[in-house]
Every structure is written in structure tokens, then in C-alpha cells.
Amino acid sequence: PLDHSYSLTTGTTSTELLRKLNEQRDIIALMEVKMKEMKASIRELRVNEAKLQEEVRDRDRLLYGNSSVGASYI
Amino acid sequence: PLDHSYSLTTGTTSTELLRKLNEQRDIIALMEVKMKEMKASIRELRVNEAKLQEEVRDRDRLLYGNSSVGASYI
């Protein structure tokens, strides 16, 4: 399999390496922001999921009475 | 404000820069995997959200009749 490691054999200078290093650092910073946003989305979706499950349960109680809905109804 | 850019003034060698470069590349690869997982989670949660909303609507139809539930019931 190919080795994608950066290597000195390509003749890159320290300045070039430094430029790449700072580019990568910027990419990592952007990815961290993106991941924070995604984490917030997941948290929000989980809260909403719990709320919707509660709404379904509320309606089941209204439809089928106070006992929990389950196999006993089948 | 502090500049967090990597700089040659710290006296780092090309070998050291290369090591850092490969470290960062590994971090980026791990973050990409993590982001893919989070994207899949978000997709799944959105599908589940739509399903639960449909379940709430189904029960509202059973409870309140076929017309859509809305301000007209208040």
C-alpha cells in the first residue's frame, strides 16, 4: 500500500514545510469549528427526539388509557 | 493577540517539522473519521425525527379526526 507520509526526499525546504504545517493547522481549526457545530446539532436533535417521543406517549395515553402501551394491547 | 503560527525562529529542524506535519496529518485523518460518524448520526436522527413527527400526526388524526390539526381546533 502507498505511504502517504510526507517525506524529505521530495526536496521540500523548511519554508515549504512550515507553510504546509500552517495550512494544516488552519484546516484543523476549521474542522474543530465544524465538529462543534455538529455536536450542537446532535444535542439539539436528541432533545427534540425525546420531546417527540413524549408527545407520542401523551397521545397514546389519551387514545388507550393510562397504562403503558405495549405487548399487552396486542 | 498571540500568533499561533509555527515559525522558524523556534529553531526547529526539517526533521522536526516533518514529524509535526505527519502528526497533524494523522489528526486530520482521525477528525475526518469522527466527522463522518457525526454526519451519519445527524442523518439518522433526522430520519427518526421525521418518523416520530409522522407518529404524532397519525395519533392526532385518530384523536381529532381526519382534518389537519391546527388553529381551527382552538
Backbone of each chain as ProteinMPNN parsed JSONL, in Angstrom:
{"seq_chain_A": "PLDHSYSLTTGTTSTELLRKLNEQRDIIALMEVKMKEMKASIRELRVNEAKLQEEVRDRDRLLYGNSSVGASYI", "coords_chain_A": {"N_chain_A": [[0.827, -1.213, 0.0], [0.343, 2.313, -0.592], [2.434, 4.768, 0.917], [1.448, 7.563, 2.53], [2.833, 9.411, 3.943], [4.508, 12.488, 4.617], [7.602, 13.26, 3.179], [11.127, 13.833, 3.292], [12.465, 13.371, 0.977], [11.305, 14.536, -1.176], [12.427, 16.908, -1.536], [11.635, 19.219, -0.278], [11.785, 22.392, 1.25], [12.559, 23.879, 4.467], [11.009, 26.157, 4.733], [8.927, 25.621, 2.994], [7.87, 23.346, 4.255], [7.044, 24.527, 6.606], [5.054, 26.212, 5.666], [3.176, 24.351, 4.787], [2.651, 23.172, 7.258], [1.392, 25.233, 8.646], [-0.819, 25.558, 7.017], [-2.121, 23.107, 7.424], [-2.656, 23.399, 10.134], [-4.569, 25.431, 10.033], [-6.594, 24.08, 8.682], [-7.227, 22.139, 10.596], [-8.213, 23.803, 12.624], [-10.53, 24.808, 11.374], [-11.94, 22.424, 11.034], [-12.387, 21.783, 13.687], [-14.181, 23.774, 14.462], [-16.334, 23.1, 12.808], [-16.913, 20.539, 13.821], [-17.751, 21.191, 16.395], [-20.113, 22.529, 15.787], [-21.557, 20.426, 14.662], [-21.749, 18.735, 16.872], [-23.395, 20.291, 18.495], [-25.707, 20.282, 16.926], [-26.375, 17.558, 17.041], [-26.899, 17.273, 19.775], [-29.143, 18.961, 19.995], [-30.931, 17.646, 18.266], [-31.278, 15.262, 19.665], [-32.54, 16.142, 21.992], [-34.897, 17.06, 20.856], [-35.861, 14.666, 19.824], [-36.444, 13.254, 22.198], [-38.491, 14.853, 23.13], [-40.435, 14.553, 21.126], [-40.932, 11.807, 21.394], [-42.097, 11.816, 23.875], [-44.399, 13.26, 23.242], [-45.681, 11.429, 21.573], [-46.15, 9.399, 23.445], [-47.882, 10.772, 25.22], [-50.133, 11.109, 23.58], [-50.766, 8.449, 23.111], [-51.558, 7.726, 25.639], [-53.889, 9.219, 25.861], [-55.335, 8.004, 23.847], [-55.413, 5.262, 24.51], [-55.653, 4.981, 27.217], [-54.432, 5.105, 30.665], [-52.527, 3.129, 31.276], [-49.359, 1.777, 30.357], [-48.406, 1.587, 26.947], [-48.055, -1.349, 25.193], [-47.015, -4.733, 24.667], [-49.199, -5.874, 25.856], [-51.462, -4.914, 24.657], [-51.726, -6.127, 22.297]], "CA_chain_A": [[0.0, 0.0, 0.0], [1.073, 3.579, -0.666], [2.68, 5.503, 2.145], [1.134, 8.958, 2.243], [3.588, 10.282, 4.836], [5.358, 13.482, 3.992], [8.986, 12.784, 3.226], [12.138, 14.818, 2.899], [13.01, 13.02, -0.333], [10.698, 15.349, -2.216], [13.249, 18.103, -1.655], [10.97, 20.393, 0.27], [12.591, 23.199, 2.167], [11.933, 24.18, 5.763], [9.979, 27.169, 4.499], [7.806, 24.895, 2.394], [7.299, 22.514, 5.316], [6.391, 25.445, 7.533], [3.848, 26.673, 5.0], [2.248, 23.223, 4.863], [2.301, 22.988, 8.665], [0.41, 26.262, 8.985], [-2.028, 25.219, 6.259], [-2.785, 22.018, 8.149], [-3.173, 23.945, 11.394], [-5.807, 26.138, 9.7], [-7.594, 23.053, 8.375], [-7.643, 21.553, 11.88], [-9.04, 24.803, 13.311], [-11.829, 24.829, 10.701], [-12.622, 21.171, 11.338], [-12.832, 21.853, 15.078], [-15.394, 24.603, 14.47], [-17.371, 22.288, 12.183], [-17.283, 19.473, 14.747], [-18.53, 21.799, 17.475], [-21.456, 22.774, 15.243], [-22.235, 19.137, 14.515], [-22.086, 18.268, 18.22], [-24.561, 21.068, 18.936], [-26.848, 19.764, 16.159], [-26.731, 16.241, 17.583], [-27.513, 17.511, 21.076], [-30.463, 19.531, 19.735], [-31.775, 16.603, 17.681], [-31.599, 14.291, 20.716], [-33.546, 16.785, 22.844], [-36.135, 17.072, 20.083], [-36.306, 13.281, 19.76], [-37.057, 12.938, 23.491], [-39.736, 15.632, 23.192], [-41.398, 13.909, 20.226], [-41.304, 10.528, 21.996], [-43.034, 12.164, 24.946], [-45.658, 13.63, 22.593], [-46.31, 10.184, 21.129], [-46.648, 8.741, 24.667], [-49.047, 11.541, 25.691], [-51.277, 10.805, 22.719], [-51.124, 7.049, 23.357], [-52.309, 7.71, 26.898], [-55.226, 9.728, 25.546], [-56.027, 7.039, 22.984], [-55.533, 3.903, 25.052], [-55.74, 4.986, 28.676], [-53.231, 5.456, 31.412], [-51.496, 2.087, 31.342], [-48.351, 1.914, 29.305], [-48.713, 0.899, 25.701], [-47.044, -2.37, 24.941], [-47.449, -6.026, 24.156], [-50.479, -6.24, 26.447], [-52.553, -4.456, 23.805], [-51.745, -6.896, 21.051]], "C_chain_A": [[0.859, 1.261, 0.0], [1.279, 4.184, 0.709], [2.456, 6.986, 1.849], [1.862, 9.918, 3.184], [4.366, 11.311, 4.026], [6.792, 13.028, 4.161], [9.949, 13.847, 2.736], [12.685, 14.567, 1.501], [12.416, 13.866, -1.453], [11.443, 16.67, -2.375], [12.587, 19.367, -1.143], [11.874, 21.096, 1.271], [11.838, 23.397, 3.478], [10.796, 25.18, 5.598], [8.713, 26.539, 3.934], [7.093, 24.042, 3.44], [6.489, 23.368, 6.288], [5.059, 25.94, 6.955], [2.777, 25.576, 5.084], [1.737, 23.015, 6.282], [1.214, 23.993, 9.081], [-0.901, 26.063, 8.233], [-2.831, 24.146, 6.997], [-3.404, 22.519, 9.447], [-4.496, 24.682, 11.154], [-6.93, 25.156, 9.392], [-8.134, 22.439, 9.663], [-8.558, 22.518, 12.634], [-10.442, 24.848, 12.711], [-12.631, 23.569, 11.023], [-13.142, 21.162, 12.774], [-14.118, 22.671, 15.206], [-16.569, 23.782, 13.936], [-17.866, 21.18, 13.129], [-18.097, 19.998, 15.923], [-19.968, 22.04, 17.031], [-22.238, 21.473, 15.137], [-22.635, 18.569, 15.87], [-23.327, 18.985, 18.744], [-25.83, 20.58, 18.223], [-27.328, 18.444, 16.733], [-27.441, 16.396, 18.924], [-28.958, 17.984, 20.896], [-31.429, 18.472, 19.194], [-32.178, 15.572, 18.731], [-32.653, 14.843, 21.677], [-34.898, 16.738, 22.151], [-36.734, 15.666, 19.975], [-37.037, 12.89, 21.051], [-38.415, 13.627, 23.613], [-40.818, 14.969, 22.34], [-41.853, 12.557, 20.778], [-42.315, 10.749, 23.118], [-44.396, 12.542, 24.361], [-46.424, 12.402, 22.108], [-46.92, 9.472, 22.334], [-47.897, 9.439, 25.213], [-50.29, 11.167, 24.9], [-51.728, 9.359, 22.906], [-51.925, 6.927, 24.648], [-53.74, 8.17, 26.666], [-56.022, 8.693, 24.757], [-56.346, 5.738, 23.704], [-55.617, 3.849, 26.567], [-54.388, 5.161, 29.327], [-52.138, 4.401, 31.427], [-50.546, 2.224, 30.16], [-48.738, 1.08, 28.085], [-47.638, -0.154, 25.449], [-47.685, -3.638, 24.442], [-48.843, -6.399, 24.674], [-51.662, -5.829, 25.579], [-52.714, -5.319, 22.562], [-52.521, -8.201, 21.24]], "O_chain_A": [[1.97, 1.265, 0.531], [0.397, 4.117, 1.565], [3.162, 7.588, 1.04], [1.545, 11.106, 3.221], [4.817, 11.046, 2.911], [7.147, 12.465, 5.196], [9.616, 14.658, 1.872], [13.3, 15.451, 0.906], [12.961, 13.909, -2.556], [11.118, 17.463, -3.258], [12.955, 20.47, -1.547], [12.617, 20.469, 2.025], [10.644, 23.118, 3.578], [9.754, 25.064, 6.241], [7.595, 26.869, 4.33], [5.864, 24.021, 3.502], [5.404, 22.987, 6.728], [4.068, 26.066, 7.674], [1.621, 25.847, 5.411], [0.561, 22.723, 6.497], [0.254, 23.646, 9.77], [-1.972, 26.367, 8.757], [-4.044, 24.261, 7.171], [-4.511, 22.131, 9.819], [-5.426, 24.58, 11.955], [-8.076, 25.367, 9.789], [-9.34, 22.242, 9.81], [-9.561, 22.102, 13.215], [-11.43, 24.917, 13.441], [-13.838, 23.63, 11.255], [-14.204, 20.606, 13.052], [-15.024, 22.311, 15.958], [-17.65, 23.766, 14.524], [-19.065, 20.918, 13.227], [-19.021, 19.334, 16.393], [-20.914, 21.796, 17.779], [-23.421, 21.414, 15.474], [-23.713, 17.995, 16.018], [-24.199, 18.37, 19.358], [-26.893, 20.478, 18.835], [-28.528, 18.225, 16.894], [-28.45, 15.742, 19.183], [-29.875, 17.485, 21.549], [-32.588, 18.406, 19.604], [-33.298, 15.061, 18.696], [-33.544, 14.118, 22.121], [-35.915, 16.421, 22.767], [-37.952, 15.494, 20.026], [-38.104, 12.279, 21.01], [-39.369, 13.051, 24.136], [-41.965, 14.837, 22.767], [-43.024, 12.198, 20.649], [-43.259, 9.977, 23.287], [-45.432, 12.185, 24.922], [-47.649, 12.336, 22.215], [-48.054, 8.997, 22.273], [-48.854, 8.78, 25.62], [-51.359, 10.937, 25.466], [-52.923, 9.068, 22.866], [-52.855, 6.124, 24.74], [-54.685, 7.591, 27.202], [-57.223, 8.524, 24.966], [-57.427, 5.176, 23.528], [-55.65, 2.761, 27.141], [-53.361, 5.338, 28.671], [-50.959, 4.726, 31.573], [-50.915, 2.73, 29.1], [-49.326, 0.005, 28.206], [-46.445, 0.145, 25.492], [-48.771, -3.616, 23.863], [-49.577, -7.141, 24.021], [-52.761, -6.354, 25.754], [-53.726, -5.24, 21.865], [-52.647, -8.986, 20.3]]}, "seq_chain_B": "PLDHSYSLTTGTTSTELLRKLNEQRDIIALMEVKMKEMKASIRELRVNEAKLQEEVRDRDRLLYGNSSVGASYI", "coords_chain_B": {"N_chain_B": [[-2.944, 40.253, 19.968], [-1.978, 36.83, 20.427], [0.132, 35.176, 18.084], [-0.365, 32.129, 16.718], [0.954, 30.801, 14.766], [3.225, 28.461, 13.345], [6.689, 28.893, 13.499], [9.912, 29.579, 12.091], [11.713, 30.637, 13.791], [11.833, 29.284, 16.154], [13.782, 27.483, 15.93], [13.434, 24.959, 14.902], [14.156, 21.911, 13.242], [14.192, 20.551, 9.864], [13.533, 17.875, 10.012], [12.141, 17.77, 12.409], [10.005, 19.455, 11.757], [8.862, 17.921, 9.784], [8.042, 15.724, 11.257], [6.073, 16.89, 12.875], [4.356, 17.657, 10.839], [3.458, 15.207, 9.867], [2.233, 14.247, 12.147], [0.125, 16.071, 12.414], [-1.217, 15.449, 10.059], [-2.166, 12.908, 10.711], [-3.898, 13.574, 12.778], [-5.797, 15.065, 11.347], [-6.813, 13.039, 9.709], [-8.035, 11.387, 11.631], [-9.956, 13.156, 12.62], [-11.503, 13.455, 10.35], [-12.663, 10.927, 10.131], [-14.177, 10.931, 12.493], [-15.91, 13.069, 11.923], [-17.351, 12.012, 9.795], [-18.735, 9.983, 11.104], [-20.294, 11.539, 12.816], [-21.826, 12.92, 10.942], [-23.317, 10.802, 9.911], [-24.772, 10.126, 12.188], [-26.316, 12.442, 12.506], [-27.835, 12.36, 10.177], [-29.304, 9.999, 10.654], [-30.69, 10.736, 12.991], [-32.297, 12.745, 11.957], [-33.922, 11.349, 10.188], [-35.247, 9.748, 12.02], [-36.532, 11.722, 13.479], [-38.376, 12.697, 11.594], [-39.941, 10.42, 11.345], [-41.025, 10.168, 13.92], [-42.466, 12.539, 14.04], [-44.384, 11.961, 12.147], [-45.654, 9.852, 13.469], [-46.782, 11.248, 15.598], [-48.578, 12.85, 14.175], [-50.24, 10.844, 13.06], [-51.483, 9.868, 15.386], [-52.784, 12.155, 16.215], [-54.64, 12.405, 14.182], [-56.217, 10.146, 14.723], [-57.178, 10.921, 17.201], [-58.418, 13.419, 16.79], [-59.732, 13.41, 14.381], [-59.916, 13.431, 10.725], [-59.194, 15.838, 9.525], [-56.554, 18.232, 9.288], [-54.665, 19.007, 12.168], [-54.832, 22.028, 13.837], [-54.922, 25.574, 14.151], [-57.633, 25.811, 13.896], [-58.863, 24.188, 15.723], [-58.703, 25.358, 18.121]], "CA_chain_B": [[-3.251, 38.834, 20.198], [-0.888, 35.91, 20.128], [0.137, 34.497, 16.792], [-0.065, 30.724, 16.972], [1.581, 30.197, 13.603], [4.526, 27.869, 13.541], [7.7, 29.817, 12.994], [11.273, 29.041, 12.037], [12.523, 31.228, 14.858], [11.958, 28.366, 17.282], [14.947, 26.658, 15.685], [13.078, 23.575, 14.579], [14.804, 21.362, 12.053], [13.293, 19.977, 8.865], [13.073, 16.587, 10.54], [11.142, 18.107, 13.427], [8.844, 19.979, 11.029], [8.274, 16.784, 9.092], [7.377, 14.931, 12.288], [4.861, 17.639, 13.211], [3.495, 17.62, 9.667], [2.833, 13.886, 9.833], [1.336, 14.197, 13.318], [-1.082, 16.822, 12.058], [-1.926, 14.689, 9.032], [-2.884, 11.848, 11.409], [-5.004, 14.215, 13.5], [-6.813, 15.398, 10.343], [-7.447, 11.784, 9.293], [-8.93, 10.971, 12.721], [-11.084, 14.088, 12.661], [-12.369, 13.151, 9.205], [-13.448, 9.74, 10.506], [-15.124, 11.376, 13.508], [-16.925, 13.887, 11.269], [-18.211, 11.105, 9.025], [-19.621, 9.34, 12.081], [-21.261, 12.53, 13.285], [-22.755, 13.161, 9.834], [-24.224, 9.653, 9.858], [-25.666, 10.272, 13.338], [-27.258, 13.528, 12.225], [-28.76, 11.852, 9.168], [-30.17, 9.034, 11.333], [-31.569, 11.463, 13.902], [-33.281, 13.483, 11.159], [-34.876, 10.352, 9.708], [-36.046, 9.365, 13.175], [-37.372, 12.881, 13.785], [-39.483, 12.69, 10.631], [-40.766, 9.264, 11.688], [-41.756, 10.494, 15.146], [-43.454, 13.575, 13.702], [-45.458, 11.246, 11.463], [-46.389, 9.115, 14.511], [-47.605, 12.224, 16.327], [-49.674, 13.215, 13.267], [-51.15, 9.694, 12.994], [-52.278, 9.816, 16.612], [-53.67, 13.321, 16.201], [-55.744, 12.057, 13.289], [-57.079, 9.235, 15.466], [-57.785, 11.644, 18.32], [-59.195, 14.604, 16.418], [-60.35, 13.264, 13.072], [-59.028, 13.412, 9.563], [-58.655, 17.136, 9.128], [-55.273, 18.53, 9.918], [-54.769, 19.658, 13.463], [-54.227, 23.354, 13.778], [-55.572, 26.661, 14.877], [-59.081, 25.673, 13.799], [-59.362, 23.423, 16.862], [-58.56, 26.14, 19.364]], "C_chain_B": [[-2.074, 37.954, 19.789], [-1.02, 35.334, 18.727], [0.553, 33.045, 17.027], [0.55, 30.025, 15.761], [2.904, 29.553, 14.01], [5.556, 28.777, 12.89], [9.075, 29.179, 13.03], [12.148, 29.56, 13.166], [12.678, 30.304, 16.056], [13.116, 27.405, 17.074], [14.658, 25.203, 15.367], [13.766, 23.147, 13.283], [13.756, 20.837, 11.081], [12.708, 18.66, 9.345], [11.952, 16.791, 11.554], [9.851, 18.596, 12.763], [8.088, 18.847, 10.354], [7.488, 15.909, 10.067], [6.043, 15.597, 12.663], [3.836, 17.552, 12.07], [2.742, 16.29, 9.594], [1.898, 13.666, 11.014], [0.006, 14.876, 12.995], [-1.915, 16.078, 11.019], [-2.746, 13.57, 9.671], [-4.09, 12.404, 12.16], [-6.144, 14.523, 12.525], [-7.557, 14.134, 9.904], [-8.44, 11.301, 10.358], [-10.163, 11.862, 12.788], [-12.045, 13.833, 11.502], [-13.258, 11.942, 9.486], [-14.557, 10.14, 11.476], [-16.264, 12.181, 12.864], [-17.879, 13.041, 10.43], [-19.222, 10.421, 9.932], [-20.705, 10.306, 12.543], [-22.289, 12.854, 12.197], [-23.782, 12.047, 9.734], [-25.238, 9.728, 11.0], [-26.737, 11.318, 13.065], [-28.304, 13.064, 11.214], [-29.798, 10.922, 9.81], [-31.171, 9.74, 12.246], [-32.641, 12.234, 13.134], [-34.355, 12.54, 10.605], [-35.829, 9.973, 10.835], [-37.001, 10.487, 13.589], [-38.597, 12.908, 12.87], [-40.472, 11.57, 10.953], [-41.628, 9.566, 12.921], [-42.813, 11.566, 14.897], [-44.658, 12.941, 13.012], [-46.299, 10.465, 12.48], [-47.293, 10.039, 15.314], [-48.819, 12.606, 15.471], [-50.709, 12.096, 13.175], [-52.077, 9.665, 14.203], [-53.227, 11.001, 16.711], [-54.866, 13.073, 15.298], [-56.735, 11.146, 13.994], [-57.842, 9.976, 16.556], [-58.768, 12.705, 17.847], [-59.839, 14.514, 15.05], [-59.377, 13.471, 11.944], [-58.448, 14.757, 9.175], [-57.379, 17.42, 9.894], [-55.497, 19.279, 11.221], [-54.112, 21.026, 13.385], [-55.057, 24.349, 14.545], [-57.085, 26.493, 14.893], [-59.667, 24.914, 14.992], [-59.366, 24.218, 18.153], [-59.766, 27.044, 19.566]], "O_chain_B": [[-1.286, 38.309, 18.912], [-2.118, 35.045, 18.25], [1.667, 32.766, 17.472], [0.653, 28.799, 15.735], [3.603, 30.038, 14.9], [5.3, 29.361, 11.837], [9.368, 28.347, 13.888], [13.198, 28.99, 13.461], [13.561, 30.514, 16.888], [13.406, 26.591, 17.951], [15.509, 24.33, 15.536], [13.927, 23.941, 12.356], [12.584, 20.697, 11.428], [11.536, 18.366, 9.112], [10.95, 16.075, 11.55], [8.751, 18.204, 13.154], [6.858, 18.81, 10.347], [6.407, 15.417, 9.743], [5.014, 14.928, 12.753], [2.636, 17.398, 12.295], [1.548, 16.254, 9.299], [0.886, 12.976, 10.891], [-1.073, 14.344, 13.259], [-3.144, 16.071, 11.077], [-3.87, 13.298, 9.249], [-5.16, 11.796, 12.181], [-7.311, 14.278, 12.83], [-8.778, 14.15, 9.744], [-9.543, 10.863, 10.033], [-11.279, 11.381, 12.988], [-13.259, 13.977, 11.653], [-14.437, 11.923, 9.133], [-15.714, 9.752, 11.316], [-17.432, 12.002, 13.211], [-19.075, 13.325, 10.365], [-20.398, 10.291, 9.593], [-21.876, 9.943, 12.649], [-23.472, 13.038, 12.486], [-24.965, 12.297, 9.504], [-26.417, 9.431, 10.81], [-27.915, 11.107, 13.355], [-29.496, 13.332, 11.365], [-30.997, 11.034, 9.555], [-32.351, 9.39, 12.275], [-33.77, 12.362, 13.607], [-35.537, 12.884, 10.559], [-37.042, 9.887, 10.645], [-38.134, 10.231, 13.997], [-39.72, 13.119, 13.329], [-41.685, 11.749, 10.847], [-42.818, 9.25, 12.948], [-43.906, 11.52, 15.46], [-45.801, 13.327, 13.254], [-47.524, 10.423, 12.364], [-48.415, 9.679, 15.669], [-49.942, 12.678, 15.97], [-51.912, 12.357, 13.207], [-53.285, 9.466, 14.076], [-54.338, 10.874, 17.225], [-55.982, 13.485, 15.615], [-57.946, 11.337, 13.887], [-59.013, 9.692, 16.805], [-59.834, 12.872, 18.439], [-60.447, 15.487, 14.603], [-58.18, 13.661, 12.155], [-57.372, 14.839, 8.583], [-57.161, 16.915, 10.996], [-56.419, 20.086, 11.339], [-52.978, 21.16, 12.924], [-55.795, 24.002, 15.467], [-57.752, 26.981, 15.805], [-60.871, 25.003, 15.238], [-59.957, 23.806, 19.151], [-59.83, 27.777, 20.553]]}, "name": "protein", "num_of_chains": 2, "seq": "PLDHSYSLTTGTTSTELLRKLNEQRDIIALMEVKMKEMKASIRELRVNEAKLQEEVRDRDRLLYGNSSVGASYIPLDHSYSLTTGTTSTELLRKLNEQRDIIALMEVKMKEMKASIRELRVNEAKLQEEVRDRDRLLYGNSSVGASYI"}
